[in-house]
């Protein structure tokens, strides 16, 4: 089982229609460390990057319908976008991904470590 790392672009969602900030995101999956979890890293403002770890199944479900687990909320936005909302002590980050990038990442994680039946 090998680790999966994929880079993607995330669009930061703000309340200003003029602020269309795109940031690099890193999608990671390490079946040796935790075969049930995925990690998403986003650049931070002051102290480097922020990384959230949550269930791979949550990501898969969030591509089809709104879903929440702890500090992570995921929901589809139209047919080709997925929104993720991350809560931390520093505040809330809301980012939008192309769903195709997330689907590609999930497929790679299942190739690395299929779901046990």
C-alpha positions in Angstrom: 0.0 0.0 0.0 1.5 3.3 -1.1 0.7 6.8 0.0 -1.2 9.1 -2.4 -0.5 12.8 -2.7 -2.3 15.1 -5.2 -2.2 18.8 -5.7 -5.4 20.7 -6.4 -6.6 24.3 -6.7 -9.0 25.5 -4.1 -11.0 28.7 -4.5 -11.4 30.6 -1.2 -15.1 31.5 -0.7 -15.6 35.0 0.7 -18.5 37.4 0.9 -16.9 39.7 -1.7 -17.7 38.8 -5.3 -14.5 40.6 -6.4 -12.2 38.5 -4.2 -11.6 35.3 -6.3 -8.6 33.9 -4.5 -7.2 30.6 -5.6 -4.8 28.7 -3.4 -2.8 25.5 -3.8 -4.2 22.6 -1.8 -2.6 19.2 -1.1 -4.7 16.1 -0.8 -3.0 13.3 1.1 -3.8 9.7 1.9 -1.5 7.4 3.8 -3.0 3.9 4.3 -0.1 2.9 6.5 -0.8 5.7 9.0 -4.6 5.5 8.8 -6.5 3.6 6.1 -9.8 5.4 6.9 -8.6 9.0 6.8 -7.7 11.6 4.2 -5.9 14.9 4.8 -6.3 18.3 3.1 -3.6 20.9 3.5 -4.2 24.6 2.8 -1.8 27.5 3.1 -2.2 29.5 6.2 -1.8 33.2 6.8 0.5 33.5 9.8 1.9 30.2 11.0 2.3 28.2 7.8 -0.2 25.7 6.4 -3.3 24.2 8.0 -4.1 20.5 7.6 -7.4 18.8 8.3 -7.8 15.1 8.7 -11.2 13.4 8.3 -12.8 10.2 7.1 -12.3 9.2 3.5 -16.0 8.2 3.6 -17.0 11.7 4.6 -15.3 13.1 1.4 -17.0 10.5 -0.7 -20.4 11.3 0.8 -19.9 15.0 0.5 -19.5 14.8 -3.2 -23.2 13.6 -3.4 -25.0 15.3 -0.5 -24.3 17.7 2.4 -22.4 15.9 5.2 -20.7 16.9 8.4 -18.3 15.3 10.9 -16.9 17.4 13.7 -15.2 20.5 12.3 -15.5 19.5 8.6 -18.6 20.2 6.5 -18.7 19.1 2.8 -21.4 19.6 0.2 -21.9 19.6 -3.6 -22.3 23.0 -5.2 -23.9 22.5 -8.6 -22.7 19.7 -10.8 -19.0 20.3 -10.9 -18.0 21.9 -7.7 -17.7 20.8 -4.1 -17.5 23.1 -1.1 -15.6 22.3 2.1 -15.9 24.3 5.3 -13.2 23.8 8.0 -13.6 25.1 11.6 -10.7 25.7 13.9 -9.8 27.9 16.9 -8.4 30.4 14.4 -11.8 30.7 12.5 -13.5 29.2 9.6 -12.1 28.4 6.1 -14.5 27.8 3.2 -13.0 26.6 0.0 -14.4 25.3 -3.3 -12.9 22.5 -5.3 -13.5 21.1 -8.8 -15.4 17.9 -7.9 -13.4 16.1 -10.7 -10.1 16.7 -8.7 -11.6 15.2 -5.6 -13.1 12.2 -7.5 -9.7 11.5 -9.1 -8.1 11.7 -5.6 -10.6 9.3 -4.1 -10.1 6.8 -7.0 -6.4 6.9 -6.3 -6.9 6.2 -2.6 -9.2 3.2 -3.4 -6.5 1.9 -5.8 -3.9 2.2 -3.0 -6.2 0.6 -0.3 -9.6 -0.7 -1.2 -12.4 -0.6 1.3 -12.5 -3.9 3.2 -15.8 -5.9 2.9 
